[in-house]
Amino acid sequence: MTEAIIPLISLIALEIILGIDNIIFISILADKLPDNQRGKLRFWGIGLAMVMRLILLAFIAWILKLDQSLFTLFEIDFSGKGLILILGGLFLIYKSTKEIYHKTETANTEGPEIPKVRSFKRLLSEIILLDLVFSIDSIITAVGMVKELWVMYAAVIVTVVIMLISSKPISDFIKKHPSFKILALCFLMMIGVSLLAEGLHFEIPKGYIYFSMAFAFFVDVIQIRTIKQK
C-alpha cells in the first residue's frame, strides 16, 4: 500500500497539470453563455471528462493498441493515438486562433457588437471532443507511470474533484482580466501545436511549454500590478 502512495501522488500531480488545459478551454467556452448556465457547463464538461476516463480505463487493453502503427506516410508511422492527437491539435489551434481573432480584431470594428447566441449543447459537444483527446493521451501516459489499475482510478477521481473546485475561481480570474484570456488562448494554441507535433512523432517537451507560459503569466501579473500602482 505504501509503495503505491508515491506513484499515486505523482500521477495526481501529472493529471492536474494536464487538466489545466481542460479547465482553461472550458472556462473560455463557458464565458459565451449566460451567467446561469456557465456553472452548469463547467460541471458537465469536467464531470464528463471523469466519466470518459473511467470508462476508457475499463478498456485499457484496447487503448494501448491505439499506440500501434496503422500505416506509414512520408516515412512517418501513424497510429490510432497519433491520428487522435493530430485531429485534437488541429481543433485546438483552430478554436484558439478563432477566439484570438474575435477578441482582437472584431472588438475594434465600428458599431455595436451583436452577441451571437451560443448553444449549450454545441459548446458541450466541443468540450467532449477535446476531453476525448486529453483522456486518451492521459491514460497512455498513466500506464507508463503506474501498473495498478486502482491507482489510475483514484488519481482520475481526485484530479476531477480538484478541477471542479478550482474551475470557477480560474474562470472568474480569466473573465476579470482580459489580457489573461488572450494569454490563456495562446497557451491553448501552444498545446494544440504540441499535440499535432506529438501525433507526427516530433515530441516537444511539455516542460518547455508550461515554463514559457508560466513566465508569460508572471510578466503579465507584474504589468497589471505596475498599472494599478500608477
LOZAVO-627232 format. One line per field, with one value per residue: z, x, y of N, C-alpha, C in turn; residue in one letter. Coordinates in nm, 4 decimals, padded with zeros to 6 digits. Layout:
! LOZAVO-627232
nzz = [Z;...]
nxx = [X;...]
nyy = [Y;...]
cazz = [Z;...]
caxx = [X;...]
cayy = [Y;...]
czz = [Z;...]
cxx = [X;...]
cyy = [Y;...]
type = [a;...]
END
This chain:
! LOZAVO-627232
nzz = [00.0000;00.0888;-00.1008;-00.3226;-00.2810;-00.3470;-00.6370;-00.6814;-00.5870;-00.7595;-01.0055;-00.9729;-00.9534;-01.2132;-01.3632;-01.2805;-01.3844;-01.6591;-01.6683;-01.6507;-01.9043;-01.9917;-01.8085;-01.8690;-02.1364;-02.1075;-01.9418;-02.1080;-02.3096;-02.1529;-02.0927;-02.2993;-02.2537;-02.0854;-01.7435;-01.5691;-01.6834;-01.7008;-01.4831;-01.4963;-01.7433;-01.6886;-01.4864;-01.6154;-01.8277;-01.7018;-01.5391;-01.7270;-01.8405;-01.6383;-01.6273;-01.8837;-01.8766;-01.6771;-01.7969;-02.0226;-01.8953;-01.8268;-02.0645;-02.1132;-02.2365;-02.5042;-02.5457;-02.5268;-02.7610;-02.9451;-02.9720;-03.1533;-03.4808;-03.7693;-04.0414;-04.2828;-04.3905;-04.5960;-04.4702;-04.2053;-03.9248;-03.8579;-03.5922;-03.4118;-03.1827;-03.2589;-03.4769;-03.3451;-03.1741;-03.3636;-03.4913;-03.2668;-03.1961;-03.4229;-03.4041;-03.1603;-03.2211;-03.4222;-03.2814;-03.0773;-03.2305;-03.3708;-03.1565;-03.0566;-03.2766;-03.2790;-03.0348;-03.0686;-03.3239;-03.4223;-03.2089;-03.2421;-03.4471;-03.6083;-03.4706;-03.2707;-03.1156;-03.2074;-03.0057;-03.0448;-03.0380;-02.8361;-02.8363;-02.5728;-02.5898;-02.8169;-02.7379;-02.5280;-02.6708;-02.8074;-02.5938;-02.5047;-02.7241;-02.7080;-02.4547;-02.5012;-02.6534;-02.4703;-02.2667;-02.3692;-02.4244;-02.1644;-02.0276;-02.1566;-02.0888;-01.8115;-01.7831;-01.8385;-01.6078;-01.3742;-01.2607;-01.1242;-01.1468;-00.9789;-00.8740;-01.0908;-01.1274;-00.8813;-00.8996;-01.1170;-01.0176;-00.7886;-00.9140;-01.0817;-00.8915;-00.7746;-01.0006;-01.0409;-00.8142;-00.8507;-01.0944;-01.1148;-00.9732;-01.1453;-01.3890;-01.3261;-01.2781;-01.5281;-01.6741;-01.5473;-01.6048;-01.9061;-02.0511;-01.9599;-02.0676;-02.3403;-02.3127;-02.2096;-02.4305;-02.6117;-02.4801;-02.5080;-02.7837;-02.8110;-02.6820;-02.8634;-03.0874;-02.9763;-02.9404;-03.2093;-03.3083;-03.1519;-03.2462;-03.4938;-03.4312;-03.3516;-03.0808;-02.8417;-02.5486;-02.2758;-02.0526;-02.1364;-02.2611;-02.0519;-01.8780;-02.0282;-02.0554;-01.7878;-01.7271;-01.8966;-01.7803;-01.5289;-01.6035;-01.7039;-01.4707;-01.3238;-01.4909;-01.4710;-01.1976;-01.1934;-01.3503;-01.1903;-00.9751;-01.0692]
nxx = [00.0825;00.1855;00.3826;00.2465;00.1649;00.3415;00.3594;00.0854;00.0481;00.2253;00.1041;-00.1417;-00.0511;00.0527;-00.1828;-00.3292;-00.1767;-00.2022;-00.4739;-00.5180;-00.5269;-00.7786;-00.9481;-00.9020;-00.9882;-01.2604;-01.3442;-01.3171;-01.5037;-01.7347;-01.7728;-01.9161;-02.1763;-02.4921;-02.4926;-02.6258;-02.5875;-02.3237;-02.1876;-02.3108;-02.2188;-01.9439;-01.9517;-02.0672;-01.8876;-01.6364;-01.7167;-01.7998;-01.5548;-01.4283;-01.5956;-01.5550;-01.2809;-01.2779;-01.4324;-01.2752;-01.0534;-01.1485;-01.1325;-00.8646;-00.6819;-00.7552;-00.7100;-00.4322;-00.3622;-00.4001;-00.1657;-00.0205;00.1221;-00.0614;-00.0475;00.1961;00.3161;00.4894;00.7230;00.6511;00.5142;00.1789;-00.0417;-00.3386;-00.3627;-00.1948;-00.3357;-00.5638;-00.4494;-00.3483;-00.5839;-00.7099;-00.5217;-00.5273;-00.7915;-00.7824;-00.5974;-00.7387;-00.9721;-00.8603;-00.7205;-00.9335;-01.0774;-00.8914;-00.8710;-01.1319;-01.1395;-00.9449;-00.9625;-01.2384;-01.3403;-01.2635;-01.4079;-01.6291;-01.9357;-02.2000;-02.1368;-02.2920;-02.4045;-02.3526;-02.5765;-02.5133;-02.5158;-02.5816;-02.5582;-02.3977;-02.1544;-02.0934;-02.0544;-01.8188;-01.6434;-01.6525;-01.5355;-01.2702;-01.2114;-01.1995;-00.9645;-00.7653;-00.8102;-00.7410;-00.4685;-00.3845;-00.4360;-00.2715;-00.0271;-00.0435;-00.0373;00.2269;00.3420;00.2349;00.1294;-00.0798;-00.4281;-00.6207;-00.4914;-00.4816;-00.7568;-00.8182;-00.6524;-00.7671;-01.0257;-00.9676;-00.8304;-01.0286;-01.2112;-01.0566;-01.0297;-01.2970;-01.3398;-01.1564;-01.2233;-01.4193;-01.2986;-01.0740;-01.2015;-01.3414;-01.1248;-00.9979;-01.2028;-01.2175;-00.9772;-00.8935;-00.6514;-00.5287;-00.6953;-00.6346;-00.3741;-00.4270;-00.5534;-00.3417;-00.1843;-00.3427;-00.3234;-00.0529;-00.0517;-00.2097;-00.0381;00.1627;00.0283;-00.0250;00.2372;00.3274;00.1622;00.2741;00.5132;00.7068;00.8049;00.7501;00.8947;00.6811;00.7425;00.8888;00.6885;00.5036;00.6705;00.7380;00.4862;00.4235;00.6163;00.5351;00.2881;00.3722;00.5049;00.2862;00.1353;00.3055;00.2966;00.0261;00.0103;00.1871;00.0534;-00.1694;-00.0540;00.0077]
nyy = [-00.1209;00.1282;00.1547;00.2315;00.4865;00.7022;00.6768;00.7295;00.9940;01.1237;01.0712;01.2007;01.4650;01.4951;01.4588;01.6798;01.8899;01.8348;01.8656;02.1366;02.2450;02.1595;02.2936;02.5644;02.5754;02.5028;02.7114;02.9351;02.8751;02.8638;03.1263;03.2267;03.1800;03.2589;03.3843;03.2063;02.9591;02.8985;02.7757;02.5275;02.4297;02.4083;02.2143;01.9871;01.9575;01.9008;01.6904;01.4961;01.4488;01.3044;01.0754;00.9755;00.9098;00.7144;00.5164;00.4606;00.3558;00.1074;-00.0188;-00.0546;-00.2222;-00.2078;00.0631;00.0782;-00.0474;00.1474;00.2754;00.1390;00.1078;00.2062;00.2771;00.3932;00.7038;00.9211;00.8416;00.8492;00.6983;00.6324;00.6086;00.4976;00.6546;00.8658;00.9796;01.0718;01.2612;01.4398;01.5348;01.6440;01.8388;02.0083;02.0947;02.2352;02.4371;02.5687;02.6596;02.8241;03.0137;03.1297;03.2418;03.4268;03.5981;03.6955;03.8337;04.0300;04.1527;04.1775;04.3123;04.5718;04.6768;04.9105;05.0331;04.8817;04.5689;04.2707;04.0236;03.6756;03.4005;03.1336;02.7843;02.5640;02.2845;02.2601;02.3798;02.2080;01.9713;02.0344;02.0480;01.7822;01.6546;01.7482;01.6554;01.3816;01.3571;01.4505;01.2655;01.0107;01.0525;01.1083;00.8686;00.6794;00.7895;00.7582;00.4801;00.4285;00.5171;00.3953;00.0684;-00.0484;-00.0708;00.0415;00.2603;00.4340;00.4821;00.6087;00.8351;00.9718;01.0332;01.1949;01.4035;01.5143;01.6091;01.8121;01.9744;02.0517;02.2076;02.4138;02.5252;02.7353;02.9639;02.9989;03.0472;03.2850;03.4536;03.4661;03.5868;03.8328;03.9550;04.0549;04.0449;03.8162;03.6311;03.6318;03.5420;03.2882;03.1743;03.1731;02.9916;02.7593;02.7354;02.6728;02.4247;02.2870;02.2875;02.1324;01.8850;01.8239;01.8020;01.5878;01.3855;01.3533;01.2492;01.4294;01.5151;01.7637;01.8705;01.8977;02.0404;02.2634;02.4114;02.4643;02.6036;02.8321;02.9501;02.9928;03.1818;03.3906;03.4423;03.5339;03.7707;03.9128;03.9472;04.1157;04.3392;04.4174;04.4810;04.6938;04.8837;04.9312;05.0600;05.3079]
cazz = [00.0000;00.0970;-00.2247;-00.4263;-00.2460;-00.4270;-00.7747;-00.6818;-00.5747;-00.8830;-01.1133;-00.9470;-00.9912;-01.3595;-01.4135;-01.2542;-01.4831;-01.7880;-01.6570;-01.6644;-02.0422;-01.9940;-01.7313;-01.9451;-02.2538;-02.0606;-01.8890;-02.2216;-02.3741;-02.0596;-02.0945;-02.4095;-02.2102;-01.9765;-01.6124;-01.5043;-01.7499;-01.7016;-01.3843;-01.5476;-01.8481;-01.6235;-01.4145;-01.7106;-01.9050;-01.6193;-01.4957;-01.8382;-01.8578;-01.5429;-01.6710;-02.0032;-01.8396;-01.6022;-01.8950;-02.1047;-01.8135;-01.8323;-02.1943;-02.1206;-02.3338;-02.6365;-02.5512;-02.5529;-02.9015;-03.0255;-02.9883;-03.2585;-03.6120;-03.8618;-04.1772;-04.2938;-04.4966;-04.5958;-04.3724;-04.0705;-03.8817;-03.7979;-03.5065;-03.3731;-03.0891;-03.3337;-03.5541;-03.2497;-03.1297;-03.4761;-03.5052;-03.1483;-03.2059;-03.5251;-03.3496;-03.0574;-03.2905;-03.4906;-03.1841;-03.0093;-03.3304;-03.3960;-03.0394;-03.0520;-03.3817;-03.2354;-02.9241;-03.1059;-03.4482;-03.4300;-03.0984;-03.2843;-03.5593;-03.5758;-03.4437;-03.1572;-03.1468;-03.1863;-02.9483;-03.1073;-02.9461;-02.8294;-02.7914;-02.4635;-02.6400;-02.9115;-02.6602;-02.4534;-02.7661;-02.8331;-02.4744;-02.5056;-02.8270;-02.6558;-02.3408;-02.5553;-02.6912;-02.3498;-02.1868;-02.4267;-02.4009;-02.0212;-01.9855;-02.2074;-02.0042;-01.6784;-01.7896;-01.8328;-01.4744;-01.2715;-01.3116;-01.0544;-01.2077;-00.8785;-00.8602;-01.2010;-01.0965;-00.7699;-00.9484;-01.2020;-00.9333;-00.7084;-01.0052;-01.1266;-00.7770;-00.7659;-01.1164;-01.0173;-00.7120;-00.8998;-01.2246;-01.1043;-00.9499;-01.2654;-01.4871;-01.2839;-01.2938;-01.6713;-01.7168;-01.4867;-01.6657;-02.0492;-02.1018;-01.9263;-02.1583;-02.4602;-02.2727;-02.1996;-02.5671;-02.6663;-02.4143;-02.5743;-02.9174;-02.7948;-02.6526;-02.9907;-03.1670;-02.9110;-02.9745;-03.3517;-03.3232;-03.0921;-03.3377;-03.6068;-03.3711;-03.3196;-02.9451;-02.7767;-02.4036;-02.2210;-01.9525;-02.2031;-02.2856;-01.9249;-01.8228;-02.1052;-02.0223;-01.6500;-01.7328;-01.9563;-01.6779;-01.4274;-01.6620;-01.7121;-01.3346;-01.2910;-01.5701;-01.4120;-01.0692;-01.2228;-01.3984;-01.0763;-00.8839;-01.1296]
caxx = [00.0000;00.2723;00.4602;00.1611;00.1327;00.4243;00.3072;-00.0472;00.0671;00.2899;00.0055;-00.2386;00.0149;00.0581;-00.3188;-00.3696;-00.1073;-00.2678;-00.6110;-00.5230;-00.5708;-00.9227;-01.0142;-00.8932;-01.0751;-01.3986;-01.3709;-01.3337;-01.6317;-01.8436;-01.7905;-02.0061;-02.3124;-02.5448;-02.4354;-02.6923;-02.5526;-02.1778;-02.1528;-02.3619;-02.1280;-01.8195;-01.9779;-02.0855;-01.7638;-01.5359;-01.7737;-01.7937;-01.4136;-01.4023;-01.6674;-01.4888;-01.1534;-01.3062;-01.4773;-01.1607;-00.9665;-01.2050;-01.0913;-00.7248;-00.6107;-00.7848;-00.6449;-00.2895;-00.3468;-00.4018;-00.0272;00.0402;00.1220;-00.1674;00.0061;00.3112;00.3014;00.6057;00.8168;00.6005;00.4179;00.0584;-00.1161;-00.4688;-00.3379;-00.1378;-00.4414;-00.6489;-00.3743;-00.3409;-00.7154;-00.7308;-00.4324;-00.5803;-00.9134;-00.7445;-00.5356;-00.8473;-01.0576;-00.7867;-00.6953;-01.0613;-01.1118;-00.7977;-00.9136;-01.2561;-01.1117;-00.8539;-00.9999;-01.3789;-01.3716;-01.2296;-01.4907;-01.7205;-02.0735;-02.2167;-02.1164;-02.4131;-02.3622;-02.4058;-02.6400;-02.4348;-02.5917;-02.5201;-02.5244;-02.2862;-02.0333;-02.0637;-02.0009;-01.6801;-01.5686;-01.6427;-01.4377;-01.1355;-01.1958;-01.1597;-00.8232;-00.6835;-00.8298;-00.6596;-00.3288;-00.3601;-00.4365;-00.1496;00.0810;-00.0588;00.0058;00.3725;00.3879;00.1904;00.0768;-00.2043;-00.5427;-00.6921;-00.4193;-00.5274;-00.8931;-00.8123;-00.5912;-00.8658;-01.1333;-00.9127;-00.7981;-01.1523;-01.2645;-00.9755;-01.0649;-01.4291;-01.3268;-01.0750;-01.2691;-01.4870;-01.2014;-00.9936;-01.2909;-01.3660;-00.9998;-00.9784;-01.3045;-01.1900;-00.8568;-00.8949;-00.5173;-00.5024;-00.7734;-00.5516;-00.2625;-00.4792;-00.5766;-00.2089;-00.1442;-00.4151;-00.2665;00.0738;-00.0863;-00.2532;00.0834;00.2308;-00.0459;-00.0022;00.3749;00.3371;00.0975;00.3660;00.6373;00.8017;00.7589;00.8014;00.8834;00.5766;00.8030;00.9239;00.5647;00.4494;00.7622;00.7243;00.3583;00.4333;00.6954;00.4486;00.1888;00.4418;00.5268;00.1563;00.0988;00.3866;00.2457;-00.1016;00.0390;00.2518;-00.0502;-00.2551;00.0184;00.0231]
cayy = [00.0000;00.2470;00.1655;00.2897;00.6257;00.7937;00.6799;00.7911;01.1388;01.1684;01.0654;01.3080;01.5903;01.4991;01.4757;01.8185;01.9741;01.8132;01.9118;02.2823;02.2714;02.1401;02.3992;02.6903;02.5628;02.5053;02.8456;03.0269;02.8447;02.8975;03.2714;03.2598;03.1506;03.3424;03.3529;03.0931;02.8335;02.8784;02.6730;02.4003;02.3828;02.3654;02.0893;01.8775;01.9394;01.8326;01.5629;01.4004;01.4119;01.1964;00.9553;00.9258;00.8477;00.5915;00.4165;00.4226;00.2696;-00.0280;-00.0740;-00.0120;-00.3065;-00.1508;00.1940;00.0567;-00.0854;00.2699;00.3190;00.0582;00.1721;00.1661;00.2905;00.4830;00.8033;01.0104;00.7846;00.8746;00.5977;00.6881;00.5168;00.5495;00.7645;00.9769;01.0447;01.1442;01.3786;01.5342;01.5973;01.7267;01.9538;02.0986;02.1542;02.3317;02.5512;02.6409;02.7277;02.9311;03.1183;03.1953;03.3233;03.5396;03.6909;03.7589;03.9252;04.1385;04.2198;04.2164;04.4037;04.7078;04.7191;05.0187;04.9940;04.7906;04.4271;04.1907;03.8967;03.5559;03.3072;03.0112;02.6689;02.4888;02.1510;02.2706;02.4044;02.0856;01.8733;02.0724;02.0088;01.6354;01.6200;01.7715;01.5637;01.2510;01.3657;01.4589;01.1444;00.9024;01.0882;01.0989;00.7282;00.6154;00.8415;00.6987;00.3402;00.4290;00.5560;00.3003;-00.0580;-00.0828;-00.0042;00.1203;00.3870;00.5185;00.5240;00.7037;00.9595;01.0397;01.0867;01.3043;01.5134;01.5786;01.6844;01.9345;02.0570;02.1085;02.3113;02.5260;02.5746;02.8652;03.0718;03.0210;03.1089;03.4237;03.5281;03.4897;03.6816;03.9628;04.0122;04.0199;04.0132;03.6768;03.5475;03.6183;03.4564;03.1521;03.1262;03.1429;02.8672;02.6508;02.7204;02.6007;02.2855;02.2305;02.2613;02.0201;01.7630;01.7991;01.7551;01.4539;01.2922;01.3331;01.1964;01.5364;01.5468;01.8843;01.8531;01.9840;02.1272;02.3889;02.4858;02.5132;02.7033;02.9558;03.0106;03.0415;03.3048;03.4932;03.4750;03.6136;03.9031;03.9788;03.9855;04.2333;04.4512;04.4611;04.5451;04.8217;04.9748;04.9667;05.1471;05.4404]
czz = [00.0000;-00.0303;-00.3361;-00.4003;-00.3334;-00.5732;-00.7841;-00.6776;-00.7032;-00.9978;-01.0964;-00.9893;-01.1431;-01.4186;-01.3924;-01.3564;-01.6204;-01.7871;-01.6694;-01.8044;-02.0521;-01.9263;-01.8096;-02.0649;-02.2142;-02.0116;-02.0015;-02.2932;-02.2847;-02.0601;-02.2053;-02.3700;-02.1079;-01.8415;-01.5502;-01.5680;-01.7441;-01.6045;-01.4296;-01.6537;-01.7874;-01.5548;-01.5103;-01.7904;-01.8273;-01.5725;-01.6038;-01.8678;-01.7633;-01.5879;-01.7903;-01.9689;-01.7630;-01.6970;-01.9791;-02.0270;-01.8143;-01.9633;-02.2191;-02.2213;-02.4752;-02.6542;-02.5867;-02.6978;-02.9935;-03.0519;-03.0985;-03.3942;-03.7019;-04.0064;-04.1737;-04.4139;-04.4850;-04.4853;-04.2276;-04.0378;-03.8120;-03.7192;-03.4766;-03.2779;-03.1638;-03.4122;-03.4639;-03.2021;-03.2393;-03.4925;-03.3863;-03.1508;-03.3063;-03.4751;-03.2466;-03.1187;-03.3583;-03.3915;-03.1185;-03.1045;-03.3583;-03.2807;-03.0281;-03.1560;-03.3382;-03.1271;-02.9667;-03.2272;-03.4480;-03.3190;-03.1378;-03.4016;-03.5138;-03.5560;-03.3289;-03.1999;-03.1131;-03.1326;-03.0178;-03.0009;-02.9509;-02.7721;-02.6831;-02.5131;-02.7348;-02.8371;-02.5824;-02.5457;-02.7995;-02.7151;-02.4718;-02.6069;-02.7751;-02.5346;-02.3877;-02.5891;-02.5675;-02.2662;-02.2371;-02.4036;-02.2541;-01.9757;-02.0324;-02.1275;-01.8672;-01.6754;-01.7824;-01.6958;-01.3677;-01.3376;-01.2487;-01.1106;-01.1067;-00.8561;-00.9688;-01.1747;-00.9873;-00.8158;-01.0320;-01.1168;-00.8522;-00.7964;-01.0483;-01.0143;-00.7621;-00.8801;-01.0972;-00.9174;-00.7678;-01.0279;-01.2151;-01.0729;-01.0725;-01.3718;-01.4542;-01.3044;-01.4401;-01.7229;-01.6668;-01.5543;-01.8125;-02.1039;-02.0733;-02.0154;-02.2884;-02.4314;-02.2658;-02.3372;-02.6367;-02.6079;-02.4810;-02.7155;-02.9118;-02.7640;-02.7803;-03.0816;-03.1097;-02.9438;-03.1205;-03.3744;-03.2675;-03.1818;-03.4586;-03.5602;-03.3572;-03.1815;-02.8892;-02.6254;-02.3441;-02.1140;-02.0104;-02.2218;-02.1565;-01.8628;-01.8949;-02.0731;-01.8796;-01.6454;-01.7896;-01.8564;-01.5707;-01.4769;-01.6680;-01.5747;-01.2928;-01.3643;-01.5114;-01.2808;-01.0908;-01.2673;-01.2820;-00.9827;-00.9390;-01.0915]
cxx = [00.0862;00.3524;00.3792;00.1319;00.2103;00.3800;00.1706;-00.0365;00.1276;00.1899;-00.1001;-00.1794;00.0201;-00.0800;-00.3679;-00.3062;-00.1721;-00.4111;-00.6262;-00.5714;-00.7228;-00.9967;-01.0155;-00.9876;-01.2217;-01.4365;-01.3965;-01.4664;-01.7491;-01.8732;-01.8862;-02.1526;-02.3617;-02.4901;-02.4961;-02.6590;-02.4029;-02.1344;-02.1960;-02.2688;-01.9963;-01.8381;-01.9871;-01.9583;-01.6588;-01.5871;-01.7684;-01.6504;-01.3778;-01.4684;-01.5976;-01.3587;-01.1755;-01.3516;-01.3595;-01.0637;-01.0161;-01.1683;-00.9441;-00.6450;-00.6328;-00.7152;-00.4972;-00.2649;-00.3474;-00.2614;00.0449;00.0232;00.0115;-00.1190;00.1207;00.2921;00.4154;00.7050;00.7781;00.4959;00.2995;-00.0142;-00.2529;-00.4547;-00.2860;-00.2428;-00.5338;-00.5796;-00.3663;-00.4733;-00.7446;-00.6459;-00.4827;-00.7061;-00.8802;-00.6806;-00.6434;-00.9306;-00.9850;-00.7573;-00.8215;-01.0996;-01.0204;-00.8356;-01.0377;-01.2293;-01.0289;-00.8993;-01.1443;-01.4180;-01.3466;-01.3134;-01.5897;-01.8622;-02.0821;-02.2027;-02.2430;-02.3712;-02.4282;-02.4657;-02.5634;-02.5194;-02.5143;-02.4737;-02.4049;-02.1542;-01.9933;-02.0054;-01.8549;-01.5915;-01.5483;-01.5384;-01.2949;-01.1078;-01.1454;-01.0117;-00.7341;-00.6933;-00.7418;-00.5117;-00.2918;-00.3490;-00.3112;-00.0285;00.0776;-00.0105;00.1576;00.4279;00.3549;00.1339;-00.0574;-00.3203;-00.6154;-00.6246;-00.4639;-00.6686;-00.8932;-00.7575;-00.6903;-00.9733;-01.0849;-00.8862;-00.9231;-01.2168;-01.1894;-01.0095;-01.2000;-01.4223;-01.2573;-01.1279;-01.3341;-01.3895;-01.1161;-01.0766;-01.3166;-01.2421;-00.9757;-01.0778;-01.2739;-01.0734;-00.8499;-00.7575;-00.4817;-00.5821;-00.6969;-00.4332;-00.3067;-00.5037;-00.4450;-00.1559;-00.2121;-00.3623;-00.1349;00.0499;-00.1324;-00.1363;00.1584;00.1628;-00.0229;00.1376;00.3910;00.2733;00.1830;00.5042;00.7464;00.7641;00.8302;00.7873;00.7828;00.6308;00.8401;00.7993;00.5120;00.5401;00.7468;00.5938;00.3568;00.5111;00.6117;00.3418;00.2499;00.4646;00.3954;00.1096;00.1745;00.3345;00.1170;-00.0792;00.1035;00.1501;-00.1379;-00.1872;00.0340;-00.0940]
cyy = [00.1263;00.2661;00.2335;00.4372;00.7247;00.7950;00.7474;00.9431;01.1951;01.1734;01.1743;01.4425;01.6055;01.5242;01.6191;01.9127;01.9603;01.8663;02.0620;02.3203;02.2638;02.2551;02.5306;02.6867;02.5730;02.6448;02.9452;03.0020;02.8834;03.0464;03.3160;03.2410;03.2520;03.2952;03.2275;02.9587;02.8022;02.7701;02.5350;02.3425;02.3342;02.2307;01.9714;01.8510;01.8617;01.6969;01.4569;01.3584;01.2980;01.0666;00.8917;00.8531;00.7177;00.4808;00.3678;00.3331;00.1249;-00.0977;-00.0430;-00.0949;-00.2532;-00.0164;00.1779;00.0168;00.0367;00.3215;00.2425;00.1254;00.1153;00.1699;00.3904;00.5747;00.9030;00.9727;00.8162;00.7686;00.6649;00.5791;00.5771;00.6668;00.8876;01.0528;01.1264;01.2707;01.4846;01.6087;01.6904;01.8526;02.0559;02.1695;02.2622;02.4558;02.6357;02.7217;02.8446;03.0459;03.1988;03.2881;03.4449;03.6436;03.7675;03.8639;04.0459;04.2185;04.2688;04.3118;04.5489;04.7574;04.8248;04.9653;04.8959;04.6454;04.3494;04.0543;03.7780;03.4644;03.1756;02.8976;02.5948;02.3520;02.1554;02.2912;02.2794;01.9789;01.9044;02.0324;01.8580;01.5899;01.6361;01.6837;01.4275;01.2496;01.3646;01.3314;01.0303;00.9285;01.0701;00.9543;00.6553;00.6619;00.7767;00.5541;00.3304;00.4609;00.4524;00.1754;-00.0939;-00.0020;00.0847;00.2564;00.4847;00.5707;00.6309;00.8385;01.0394;01.1067;01.2071;01.4264;01.5893;01.6597;01.8170;02.0293;02.1247;02.2242;02.4351;02.5897;02.7124;02.9788;03.1032;03.0914;03.2554;03.5106;03.5638;03.5935;03.8228;04.0327;03.9695;03.9818;03.8680;03.5824;03.5259;03.5261;03.3105;03.0915;03.0916;03.0128;02.7476;02.6272;02.6429;02.4526;02.2156;02.1966;02.1418;01.8874;01.7242;01.7426;01.6141;01.3495;01.2602;01.2872;01.3027;01.5897;01.6695;01.8652;01.9510;02.0776;02.2624;02.4760;02.5462;02.6189;02.8366;03.0266;03.0630;03.1720;03.4194;03.5375;03.5655;03.7566;03.9811;04.0270;04.1117;04.3567;04.5065;04.5335;04.6819;04.9257;05.0216;05.0665;05.2881;05.5314]
type = [m;t;e;a;i;i;p;l;i;s;l;i;a;l;e;i;i;l;g;i;d;n;i;i;f;i;s;i;l;a;d;k;l;p;d;n;q;r;g;k;l;r;f;w;g;i;g;l;a;m;v;m;r;l;i;l;l;a;f;i;a;w;i;l;k;l;d;q;s;l;f;t;l;f;e;i;d;f;s;g;k;g;l;i;l;i;l;g;g;l;f;l;i;y;k;s;t;k;e;i;y;h;k;t;e;t;a;n;t;e;g;p;e;i;p;k;v;r;s;f;k;r;l;l;s;e;i;i;l;l;d;l;v;f;s;i;d;s;i;i;t;a;v;g;m;v;k;e;l;w;v;m;y;a;a;v;i;v;t;v;v;i;m;l;i;s;s;k;p;i;s;d;f;i;k;k;h;p;s;f;k;i;l;a;l;c;f;l;m;m;i;g;v;s;l;l;a;e;g;l;h;f;e;i;p;k;g;y;i;y;f;s;m;a;f;a;f;f;v;d;v;i;q;i;r;t;i;k;q;k]
END
